[in-house]
Amino acid sequence: MIKYAVQRLLQAIPVLFGISLISFGLIRVTPGDPAEIMLRSDGIQPSPEAVAAIRAQLGLDEPLFMRNRAFACQVMGHLRRWQSLYLSFADGCCFFRWNLF
C-alpha cells in the first residue's frame, strides 16, 4: 500500500509541472502588453520610458524561464500560506492567521 502511494505521488510531479506550464502559458498569451494596459488604465499615455520601467518592475523584461520560475515560487508561497491556515484549524486554534495574500 505504501509503495502504491509513493508511486502515485511520484507520478503526480510531472502532471503538476505540466499544469504549471500550461497555466503560465495561458496567462502569458493574453493580447496586449501588460505594461501598456496598466498605464492606460491609470489614464497615462504610455511613453517608451514608462513602459520599460513598468516592464522592469513586473519582471517582464526577464527571460521566459526566469518568469516561469518566479510564477512557480509565487504559487508555492500561496500554497504555504493556505497550509498554515489549515494547520491552525488542525491544531485547534480558534483564530485565523490572516496572512493569505
Residue pairs with C-beta under 8 A, 6 or more apart in sequence:
20 68
20 71
20 72
20 75
21 68
24 67
24 68
24 71
27 71
28 67
33 51
33 55
34 54
34 58
34 60
35 46
35 50
35 51
35 52
35 54
35 55
35 58
35 60
36 46
36 51
38 54
39 45
39 46
39 50
39 51
39 54
40 46
44 50
52 61
54 60
55 61
59 66
59 67
59 70
60 67
62 70
78 100
78 101
81 99
81 100
81 101
82 100
84 97
84 99
85 96
85 97
85 100
88 95
88 96
88 97
